Amino acid sequence: MDEKKMRLLLDDNTVMECDVIGKFEVEEKVYIALLPEGNEDVLLYRFFEKDGEIELDRIEEDEEYYNVAEVYYDLFGPVETDEEEEMELVEEE
């Protein structure tokens, strides 16, 4: 996957455009960091490909989420807006 953008279909059938910050591995699982357009919150998902299709899965466990967030910060550092404010990592509900 070399795309810089990704579209997410939300539960209410709306589409959210996101910039792809990057993919990375934690404990033999692959994760992806996304930044929705017009938003300051970075979203983290489990990433995998199945039958040639990209699939994202929510990170349900708090411990797994915090481990992934820690690796994200180590790899990419805090993402900053034009106003130089740090963006928040949020759990997708």
Biopython code that builds the backbone (N, CA, C, O; Angstrom):
import numpy as np
from Bio.PDB.StructureBuilder import StructureBuilder

atoms = [
    (1, "MET", "N", (0.839, -1.176, 0.000)),
    (1, "MET", "CA", (0.000, 0.000, 0.000)),
    (1, "MET", "C", (0.884, 1.239, 0.000)),
    (1, "MET", "O", (1.568, 1.512, 0.986)),
    (2, "ASP", "N", (0.874, 1.982, -1.086)),
    (2, "ASP", "CA", (1.708, 3.161, -1.195)),
    (2, "ASP", "C", (0.880, 4.433, -1.205)),
    (2, "ASP", "O", (1.421, 5.512, -1.447)),
    (3, "GLU", "N", (-0.402, 4.338, -0.953)),
    (3, "GLU", "CA", (-1.260, 5.504, -1.002)),
    (3, "GLU", "C", (-0.982, 6.438, 0.157)),
    (3, "GLU", "O", (-0.592, 6.012, 1.245)),
    (4, "LYS", "N", (-1.187, 7.699, -0.092)),
    (4, "LYS", "CA", (-1.032, 8.714, 0.951)),
    (4, "LYS", "C", (-2.382, 9.065, 1.565)),
    (4, "LYS", "O", (-2.442, 9.743, 2.591)),
    (5, "LYS", "N", (-3.467, 8.604, 0.941)),
    (5, "LYS", "CA", (-4.825, 8.869, 1.431)),
    (5, "LYS", "C", (-5.590, 7.559, 1.494)),
    (5, "LYS", "O", (-5.291, 6.606, 0.774)),
    (6, "MET", "N", (-6.585, 7.533, 2.374)),
    (6, "MET", "CA", (-7.428, 6.359, 2.508)),
    (6, "MET", "C", (-8.834, 6.826, 2.839)),
    (6, "MET", "O", (-9.006, 7.809, 3.560)),
    (7, "ARG", "N", (-9.818, 6.151, 2.333)),
    (7, "ARG", "CA", (-11.216, 6.451, 2.639)),
    (7, "ARG", "C", (-11.745, 5.394, 3.590)),
    (7, "ARG", "O", (-11.584, 4.195, 3.361)),
    (8, "LEU", "N", (-12.383, 5.859, 4.670)),
    (8, "LEU", "CA", (-13.004, 4.946, 5.628)),
    (8, "LEU", "C", (-14.509, 5.063, 5.512)),
    (8, "LEU", "O", (-15.053, 6.167, 5.506)),
    (9, "LEU", "N", (-15.186, 3.927, 5.420)),
    (9, "LEU", "CA", (-16.643, 3.895, 5.442)),
    (9, "LEU", "C", (-17.061, 3.731, 6.895)),
    (9, "LEU", "O", (-16.749, 2.722, 7.529)),
    (10, "LEU", "N", (-17.765, 4.725, 7.418)),
    (10, "LEU", "CA", (-18.179, 4.709, 8.818)),
    (10, "LEU", "C", (-19.480, 3.950, 8.999)),
    (10, "LEU", "O", (-20.162, 3.621, 8.028)),
    (11, "ASP", "N", (-19.818, 3.676, 10.254)),
    (11, "ASP", "CA", (-21.025, 2.907, 10.568)),
    (11, "ASP", "C", (-22.292, 3.559, 10.017)),
    (11, "ASP", "O", (-23.256, 2.863, 9.699)),
    (12, "ASP", "N", (-22.298, 4.891, 9.902)),
    (12, "ASP", "CA", (-23.493, 5.582, 9.397)),
    (12, "ASP", "C", (-23.454, 5.748, 7.877)),
    (12, "ASP", "O", (-24.203, 6.548, 7.315)),
    (13, "ASN", "N", (-22.574, 4.985, 7.215)),
    (13, "ASN", "CA", (-22.409, 4.963, 5.763)),
    (13, "ASN", "C", (-21.847, 6.247, 5.177)),
    (13, "ASN", "O", (-21.934, 6.451, 3.966)),
    (14, "THR", "N", (-21.276, 7.114, 5.993)),
    (14, "THR", "CA", (-20.564, 8.269, 5.462)),
    (14, "THR", "C", (-19.114, 7.864, 5.226)),
    (14, "THR", "O", (-18.620, 6.897, 5.807)),
    (15, "VAL", "N", (-18.449, 8.616, 4.369)),
    (15, "VAL", "CA", (-17.059, 8.331, 4.033)),
    (15, "VAL", "C", (-16.180, 9.406, 4.652)),
    (15, "VAL", "O", (-16.471, 10.597, 4.545)),
    (16, "MET", "N", (-15.099, 8.974, 5.304)),
    (16, "MET", "CA", (-14.157, 9.894, 5.912)),
    (16, "MET", "C", (-12.821, 9.761, 5.172)),
    (16, "MET", "O", (-12.230, 8.682, 5.123)),
    (17, "GLU", "N", (-12.355, 10.879, 4.598)),
    (17, "GLU", "CA", (-11.052, 10.924, 3.934)),
    (17, "GLU", "C", (-9.962, 11.080, 4.996)),
    (17, "GLU", "O", (-10.080, 11.911, 5.896)),
    (18, "CYS", "N", (-8.917, 10.287, 4.888)),
    (18, "CYS", "CA", (-7.819, 10.344, 5.859)),
    (18, "CYS", "C", (-6.480, 10.367, 5.143)),
    (18, "CYS", "O", (-6.308, 9.743, 4.096)),
    (19, "ASP", "N", (-5.534, 11.096, 5.724)),
    (19, "ASP", "CA", (-4.151, 11.011, 5.293)),
    (19, "ASP", "C", (-3.526, 9.822, 6.005)),
    (19, "ASP", "O", (-3.752, 9.619, 7.198)),
    (20, "VAL", "N", (-2.748, 9.045, 5.283)),
    (20, "VAL", "CA", (-2.052, 7.912, 5.883)),
    (20, "VAL", "C", (-0.722, 8.429, 6.434)),
    (20, "VAL", "O", (0.143, 8.880, 5.683)),
    (21, "ILE", "N", (-0.578, 8.356, 7.745)),
    (21, "ILE", "CA", (0.676, 8.767, 8.375)),
    (21, "ILE", "C", (1.718, 7.673, 8.191)),
    (21, "ILE", "O", (2.871, 7.958, 7.867)),
    (22, "GLY", "N", (1.316, 6.419, 8.398)),
    (22, "GLY", "CA", (2.241, 5.319, 8.184)),
    (22, "GLY", "C", (1.728, 4.011, 8.740)),
    (22, "GLY", "O", (0.789, 3.965, 9.535)),
    (23, "LYS", "N", (2.380, 2.945, 8.292)),
    (23, "LYS", "CA", (2.118, 1.603, 8.814)),
    (23, "LYS", "C", (3.324, 1.191, 9.628)),
    (23, "LYS", "O", (4.450, 1.596, 9.340)),
    (24, "PHE", "N", (3.080, 0.377, 10.654)),
    (24, "PHE", "CA", (4.175, -0.081, 11.502)),
    (24, "PHE", "C", (3.764, -1.366, 12.190)),
    (24, "PHE", "O", (2.582, -1.704, 12.241)),
    (25, "GLU", "N", (4.749, -2.082, 12.719)),
    (25, "GLU", "CA", (4.508, -3.377, 13.334)),
    (25, "GLU", "C", (4.746, -3.302, 14.833)),
    (25, "GLU", "O", (5.694, -2.669, 15.299)),
    (26, "VAL", "N", (3.860, -3.965, 15.583)),
    (26, "VAL", "CA", (3.993, -4.098, 17.029)),
    (26, "VAL", "C", (3.659, -5.541, 17.371)),
    (26, "VAL", "O", (2.561, -6.014, 17.079)),
    (27, "GLU", "N", (4.595, -6.235, 17.982)),
    (27, "GLU", "CA", (4.396, -7.623, 18.404)),
    (27, "GLU", "C", (3.802, -8.483, 17.291)),
    (27, "GLU", "O", (2.815, -9.190, 17.495)),
    (28, "GLU", "N", (4.421, -8.410, 16.108)),
    (28, "GLU", "CA", (4.075, -9.225, 14.951)),
    (28, "GLU", "C", (2.706, -8.924, 14.352)),
    (28, "GLU", "O", (2.191, -9.724, 13.571)),
    (29, "LYS", "N", (2.108, -7.792, 14.699)),
    (29, "LYS", "CA", (0.869, -7.333, 14.068)),
    (29, "LYS", "C", (1.158, -6.009, 13.396)),
    (29, "LYS", "O", (2.003, -5.239, 13.853)),
    (30, "VAL", "N", (0.440, -5.742, 12.290)),
    (30, "VAL", "CA", (0.647, -4.500, 11.548)),
    (30, "VAL", "C", (-0.468, -3.527, 11.907)),
    (30, "VAL", "O", (-1.634, -3.906, 12.013)),
    (31, "TYR", "N", (-0.088, -2.263, 12.094)),
    (31, "TYR", "CA", (-1.029, -1.200, 12.449)),
    (31, "TYR", "C", (-0.864, -0.048, 11.474)),
    (31, "TYR", "O", (0.161, 0.070, 10.802)),
    (32, "ILE", "N", (-1.881, 0.802, 11.404)),
    (32, "ILE", "CA", (-1.841, 1.968, 10.537)),
    (32, "ILE", "C", (-2.292, 3.188, 11.335)),
    (32, "ILE", "O", (-3.206, 3.107, 12.156)),
    (33, "ALA", "N", (-1.637, 4.314, 11.080)),
    (33, "ALA", "CA", (-2.002, 5.584, 11.706)),
    (33, "ALA", "C", (-2.614, 6.469, 10.630)),
    (33, "ALA", "O", (-2.011, 6.696, 9.581)),
    (34, "LEU", "N", (-3.824, 6.968, 10.901)),
    (34, "LEU", "CA", (-4.561, 7.796, 9.953)),
    (34, "LEU", "C", (-4.897, 9.136, 10.577)),
    (34, "LEU", "O", (-5.141, 9.233, 11.779)),
    (35, "LEU", "N", (-4.907, 10.168, 9.747)),
    (35, "LEU", "CA", (-5.299, 11.497, 10.190)),
    (35, "LEU", "C", (-6.469, 11.952, 9.324)),
    (35, "LEU", "O", (-6.281, 12.291, 8.156)),
    (36, "PRO", "N", (-7.692, 11.962, 9.896)),
    (36, "PRO", "CA", (-8.855, 12.405, 9.124)),
    (36, "PRO", "C", (-8.702, 13.863, 8.691)),
    (36, "PRO", "O", (-8.203, 14.695, 9.448)),
    (37, "GLU", "N", (-9.140, 14.166, 7.456)),
    (37, "GLU", "CA", (-9.061, 15.537, 6.961)),
    (37, "GLU", "C", (-9.907, 16.446, 7.841)),
    (37, "GLU", "O", (-11.029, 16.103, 8.215)),
    (38, "GLY", "N", (-9.359, 17.599, 8.163)),
    (38, "GLY", "CA", (-10.080, 18.569, 8.975)),
    (38, "GLY", "C", (-10.153, 18.205, 10.444)),
    (38, "GLY", "O", (-10.935, 18.797, 11.187)),
    (39, "ASN", "N", (-9.361, 17.252, 10.872)),
    (39, "ASN", "CA", (-9.399, 16.790, 12.252)),
    (39, "ASN", "C", (-7.973, 16.780, 12.800)),
    (39, "ASN", "O", (-7.015, 16.663, 12.035)),
    (40, "GLU", "N", (-7.832, 16.898, 14.094)),
    (40, "GLU", "CA", (-6.512, 16.883, 14.710)),
    (40, "GLU", "C", (-6.216, 15.579, 15.434)),
    (40, "GLU", "O", (-5.152, 15.439, 16.036)),
    (41, "ASP", "N", (-7.134, 14.625, 15.386)),
    (41, "ASP", "CA", (-6.985, 13.377, 16.125)),
    (41, "ASP", "C", (-6.463, 12.268, 15.224)),
    (41, "ASP", "O", (-7.050, 11.977, 14.181)),
    (42, "VAL", "N", (-5.364, 11.654, 15.626)),
    (42, "VAL", "CA", (-4.790, 10.531, 14.897)),
    (42, "VAL", "C", (-5.542, 9.270, 15.300)),
    (42, "VAL", "O", (-5.779, 9.026, 16.483)),
    (43, "LEU", "N", (-5.911, 8.480, 14.313)),
    (43, "LEU", "CA", (-6.612, 7.219, 14.560)),
    (43, "LEU", "C", (-5.659, 6.057, 14.313)),
    (43, "LEU", "O", (-4.915, 6.052, 13.333)),
    (44, "LEU", "N", (-5.686, 5.081, 15.199)),
    (44, "LEU", "CA", (-4.857, 3.889, 15.064)),
    (44, "LEU", "C", (-5.751, 2.680, 14.865)),
    (44, "LEU", "O", (-6.724, 2.489, 15.594)),
    (45, "TYR", "N", (-5.414, 1.860, 13.865)),
    (45, "TYR", "CA", (-6.164, 0.639, 13.569)),
    (45, "TYR", "C", (-5.198, -0.511, 13.343)),
    (45, "TYR", "O", (-4.045, -0.301, 12.963)),
    (46, "ARG", "N", (-5.673, -1.727, 13.577)),
    (46, "ARG", "CA", (-4.954, -2.923, 13.154)),
    (46, "ARG", "C", (-5.167, -3.018, 11.645)),
    (46, "ARG", "O", (-6.277, -2.788, 11.166)),
    (47, "PHE", "N", (-4.132, -3.348, 10.900)),
    (47, "PHE", "CA", (-4.153, -3.352, 9.444)),
    (47, "PHE", "C", (-3.813, -4.735, 8.928)),
    (47, "PHE", "O", (-2.876, -5.373, 9.409)),
    (48, "PHE", "N", (-4.587, -5.206, 7.935)),
    (48, "PHE", "CA", (-4.219, -6.443, 7.264)),
    (48, "PHE", "C", (-4.869, -6.489, 5.896)),
    (48, "PHE", "O", (-5.825, -5.766, 5.619)),
    (49, "GLU", "N", (-4.337, -7.347, 5.051)),
    (49, "GLU", "CA", (-4.890, -7.532, 3.722)),
    (49, "GLU", "C", (-5.447, -8.938, 3.636)),
    (49, "GLU", "O", (-4.819, -9.908, 4.060)),
    (50, "LYS", "N", (-6.649, -9.023, 3.074)),
    (50, "LYS", "CA", (-7.338, -10.305, 2.948)),
    (50, "LYS", "C", (-7.883, -10.398, 1.532)),
    (50, "LYS", "O", (-8.673, -9.555, 1.107)),
    (51, "ASP", "N", (-7.462, -11.416, 0.810)),
    (51, "ASP", "CA", (-7.885, -11.608, -0.574)),
    (51, "ASP", "C", (-7.646, -10.357, -1.413)),
    (51, "ASP", "O", (-8.476, -9.992, -2.245)),
    (52, "GLY", "N", (-6.508, -9.703, -1.189)),
    (52, "GLY", "CA", (-6.152, -8.526, -1.958)),
    (52, "GLY", "C", (-6.855, -7.239, -1.531)),
    (52, "GLY", "O", (-6.622, -6.184, -2.121)),
    (53, "GLU", "N", (-7.699, -7.315, -0.530)),
    (53, "GLU", "CA", (-8.422, -6.148, -0.023)),
    (53, "GLU", "C", (-7.827, -5.704, 1.308)),
    (53, "GLU", "O", (-7.451, -6.529, 2.141)),
    (54, "ILE", "N", (-7.748, -4.392, 1.495)),
    (54, "ILE", "CA", (-7.265, -3.843, 2.761)),
    (54, "ILE", "C", (-8.390, -3.877, 3.777)),
    (54, "ILE", "O", (-9.518, -3.481, 3.482)),
    (55, "GLU", "N", (-8.079, -4.350, 4.975)),
    (55, "GLU", "CA", (-9.058, -4.362, 6.056)),
    (55, "GLU", "C", (-8.449, -3.715, 7.287)),
    (55, "GLU", "O", (-7.270, -3.901, 7.585)),
    (56, "LEU", "N", (-9.268, -2.956, 7.996)),
    (56, "LEU", "CA", (-8.862, -2.327, 9.246)),
    (56, "LEU", "C", (-9.725, -2.884, 10.350)),
    (56, "LEU", "O", (-10.908, -3.161, 10.153)),
    (57, "ASP", "N", (-9.125, -3.047, 11.514)),
    (57, "ASP", "CA", (-9.852, -3.566, 12.666)),
    (57, "ASP", "C", (-9.582, -2.647, 13.850)),
    (57, "ASP", "O", (-8.450, -2.211, 14.062)),
    (58, "ARG", "N", (-10.606, -2.361, 14.605)),
    (58, "ARG", "CA", (-10.443, -1.522, 15.788)),
    (58, "ARG", "C", (-9.582, -2.227, 16.824)),
    (58, "ARG", "O", (-9.578, -3.454, 16.923)),
    (59, "ILE", "N", (-8.860, -1.436, 17.584)),
    (59, "ILE", "CA", (-8.055, -1.970, 18.681)),
    (59, "ILE", "C", (-8.951, -1.920, 19.914)),
    (59, "ILE", "O", (-9.221, -0.843, 20.446)),
    (60, "GLU", "N", (-9.405, -3.069, 20.364)),
    (60, "GLU", "CA", (-10.404, -3.142, 21.436)),
    (60, "GLU", "C", (-9.806, -3.083, 22.838)),
    (60, "GLU", "O", (-10.408, -2.506, 23.744)),
    (61, "GLU", "N", (-8.638, -3.671, 23.022)),
    (61, "GLU", "CA", (-8.041, -3.776, 24.350)),
    (61, "GLU", "C", (-7.201, -2.543, 24.674)),
    (61, "GLU", "O", (-6.387, -2.109, 23.859)),
    (62, "ASP", "N", (-7.399, -1.983, 25.859)),
    (62, "ASP", "CA", (-6.658, -0.791, 26.272)),
    (62, "ASP", "C", (-5.155, -1.013, 26.263)),
    (62, "ASP", "O", (-4.412, -0.155, 25.785)),
    (63, "GLU", "N", (-4.691, -2.144, 26.781)),
    (63, "GLU", "CA", (-3.252, -2.410, 26.849)),
    (63, "GLU", "C", (-2.638, -2.451, 25.451)),
    (63, "GLU", "O", (-1.567, -1.888, 25.224)),
    (64, "GLU", "N", (-3.313, -3.114, 24.519)),
    (64, "GLU", "CA", (-2.825, -3.169, 23.148)),
    (64, "GLU", "C", (-2.779, -1.763, 22.548)),
    (64, "GLU", "O", (-1.803, -1.395, 21.895)),
    (65, "TYR", "N", (-3.837, -0.978, 22.770)),
    (65, "TYR", "CA", (-3.896, 0.384, 22.239)),
    (65, "TYR", "C", (-2.733, 1.227, 22.763)),
    (65, "TYR", "O", (-2.076, 1.923, 21.987)),
    (66, "TYR", "N", (-2.474, 1.172, 24.062)),
    (66, "TYR", "CA", (-1.400, 1.968, 24.641)),
    (66, "TYR", "C", (-0.030, 1.525, 24.119)),
    (66, "TYR", "O", (0.842, 2.363, 23.892)),
    (67, "ASN", "N", (0.167, 0.222, 23.929)),
    (67, "ASN", "CA", (1.420, -0.276, 23.356)),
    (67, "ASN", "C", (1.608, 0.236, 21.927)),
    (67, "ASN", "O", (2.702, 0.649, 21.543)),
    (68, "VAL", "N", (0.530, 0.203, 21.150)),
    (68, "VAL", "CA", (0.580, 0.676, 19.767)),
    (68, "VAL", "C", (0.838, 2.186, 19.737)),
    (68, "VAL", "O", (1.638, 2.662, 18.932)),
    (69, "ALA", "N", (0.164, 2.935, 20.606)),
    (69, "ALA", "CA", (0.349, 4.388, 20.663)),
    (69, "ALA", "C", (1.790, 4.736, 21.027)),
    (69, "ALA", "O", (2.355, 5.685, 20.484)),
    (70, "GLU", "N", (2.378, 3.982, 21.933)),
    (70, "GLU", "CA", (3.763, 4.228, 22.340)),
    (70, "GLU", "C", (4.717, 4.023, 21.165)),
    (70, "GLU", "O", (5.622, 4.829, 20.950)),
    (71, "VAL", "N", (4.516, 2.951, 20.409)),
    (71, "VAL", "CA", (5.364, 2.694, 19.247)),
    (71, "VAL", "C", (5.129, 3.773, 18.187)),
    (71, "VAL", "O", (6.076, 4.232, 17.549)),
    (72, "TYR", "N", (3.876, 4.176, 18.000)),
    (72, "TYR", "CA", (3.567, 5.248, 17.054)),
    (72, "TYR", "C", (4.376, 6.507, 17.396)),
    (72, "TYR", "O", (5.026, 7.087, 16.527)),
    (73, "TYR", "N", (4.330, 6.921, 18.660)),
    (73, "TYR", "CA", (5.074, 8.121, 19.070)),
    (73, "TYR", "C", (6.578, 7.947, 18.895)),
    (73, "TYR", "O", (7.270, 8.891, 18.513)),
    (74, "ASP", "N", (7.095, 6.741, 19.173)),
    (74, "ASP", "CA", (8.524, 6.488, 18.984)),
    (74, "ASP", "C", (8.917, 6.616, 17.510)),
    (74, "ASP", "O", (9.984, 7.139, 17.190)),
    (75, "LEU", "N", (8.052, 6.137, 16.622)),
    (75, "LEU", "CA", (8.364, 6.143, 15.190)),
    (75, "LEU", "C", (8.113, 7.494, 14.529)),
    (75, "LEU", "O", (8.936, 7.978, 13.752)),
    (76, "PHE", "N", (6.983, 8.089, 14.840)),
    (76, "PHE", "CA", (6.551, 9.277, 14.110)),
    (76, "PHE", "C", (6.605, 10.555, 14.936)),
    (76, "PHE", "O", (6.465, 11.651, 14.393)),
    (77, "GLY", "N", (6.805, 10.421, 16.240)),
    (77, "GLY", "CA", (6.812, 11.597, 17.103)),
    (77, "GLY", "C", (5.433, 12.224, 17.146)),
    (77, "GLY", "O", (4.536, 11.807, 16.413)),
    (78, "PRO", "N", (5.260, 13.204, 17.981)),
    (78, "PRO", "CA", (3.960, 13.865, 18.011)),
    (78, "PRO", "C", (3.746, 14.630, 16.709)),
    (78, "PRO", "O", (4.623, 15.366, 16.258)),
    (79, "VAL", "N", (2.582, 14.451, 16.119)),
    (79, "VAL", "CA", (2.229, 15.166, 14.899)),
    (79, "VAL", "C", (1.766, 16.550, 15.304)),
    (79, "VAL", "O", (1.033, 16.703, 16.281)),
    (80, "GLU", "N", (2.191, 17.562, 14.556)),
    (80, "GLU", "CA", (1.819, 18.920, 14.928)),
    (80, "GLU", "C", (1.022, 19.576, 13.817)),
    (80, "GLU", "O", (1.237, 19.298, 12.638)),
    (81, "THR", "N", (0.096, 20.452, 14.201)),
    (81, "THR", "CA", (-0.696, 21.209, 13.237)),
    (81, "THR", "C", (0.101, 22.419, 12.795)),
    (81, "THR", "O", (1.202, 22.653, 13.293)),
    (82, "ASP", "N", (-0.442, 23.191, 11.864)),
    (82, "ASP", "CA", (0.217, 24.413, 11.428)),
    (82, "ASP", "C", (0.405, 25.378, 12.588)),
    (82, "ASP", "O", (1.357, 26.158, 12.609)),
    (83, "GLU", "N", (-0.507, 25.320, 13.551)),
    (83, "GLU", "CA", (-0.395, 26.179, 14.727)),
    (83, "GLU", "C", (0.552, 25.591, 15.766)),
    (83, "GLU", "O", (0.663, 26.113, 16.875)),
    (84, "GLU", "N", (1.233, 24.504, 15.409)),
    (84, "GLU", "CA", (2.187, 23.827, 16.272)),
    (84, "GLU", "C", (1.585, 23.329, 17.578)),
    (84, "GLU", "O", (2.230, 23.367, 18.626)),
    (85, "GLU", "N", (0.343, 22.862, 17.505)),
    (85, "GLU", "CA", (-0.287, 22.223, 18.659)),
    (85, "GLU", "C", (-0.202, 20.725, 18.423)),
    (85, "GLU", "O", (-0.385, 20.256, 17.300)),
    (86, "GLU", "N", (0.075, 19.975, 19.480)),
    (86, "GLU", "CA", (0.150, 18.527, 19.342)),
    (86, "GLU", "C", (-1.235, 17.964, 19.071)),
    (86, "GLU", "O", (-2.233, 18.424, 19.625)),
    (87, "MET", "N", (-1.273, 16.944, 18.192)),
    (87, "MET", "CA", (-2.512, 16.252, 17.926)),
    (87, "MET", "C", (-2.694, 15.145, 18.947)),
    (87, "MET", "O", (-1.725, 14.596, 19.472)),
    (88, "GLU", "N", (-3.931, 14.830, 19.216)),
    (88, "GLU", "CA", (-4.236, 13.776, 20.174)),
    (88, "GLU", "C", (-4.485, 12.456, 19.480)),
    (88, "GLU", "O", (-5.060, 12.413, 18.392)),
    (89, "LEU", "N", (-4.054, 11.384, 20.107)),
    (89, "LEU", "CA", (-4.436, 10.051, 19.670)),
    (89, "LEU", "C", (-5.748, 9.732, 20.361)),
    (89, "LEU", "O", (-5.879, 9.922, 21.571)),
    (90, "VAL", "N", (-6.709, 9.255, 19.610)),
    (90, "VAL", "CA", (-7.987, 8.905, 20.219)),
    (90, "VAL", "C", (-8.359, 7.498, 19.824)),
    (90, "VAL", "O", (-8.010, 7.012, 18.748)),
    (91, "GLU", "N", (-9.074, 6.862, 20.719)),
    (91, "GLU", "CA", (-9.580, 5.536, 20.409)),
    (91, "GLU", "C", (-10.872, 5.694, 19.644)),
    (91, "GLU", "O", (-11.756, 6.446, 20.055)),
    (92, "GLU", "N", (-10.990, 4.982, 18.519)),
    (92, "GLU", "CA", (-12.202, 5.007, 17.722)),
    (92, "GLU", "C", (-13.260, 4.189, 18.421)),
    (92, "GLU", "O", (-13.017, 3.038, 18.781)),
    (93, "GLU", "N", (-14.426, 4.762, 18.618)),
    (93, "GLU", "CA", (-15.511, 4.052, 19.311)),
    (93, "GLU", "C", (-16.481, 3.477, 18.333)),
    (93, "GLU", "O", (-17.459, 2.846, 18.731)),
]
sb = StructureBuilder()
sb.init_structure("model")
sb.init_model(0)
sb.init_chain("A")
sb.init_seg("    ")
for serial, (resi, resn, name, xyz) in enumerate(atoms, 1):
    if name == "N":
        sb.init_residue(resn, " ", resi, " ")
    sb.init_atom(name, np.array(xyz, "f"), 0.0, 1.0, " ", f" {name:<3s}", serial, name[0])
structure = sb.get_structure()
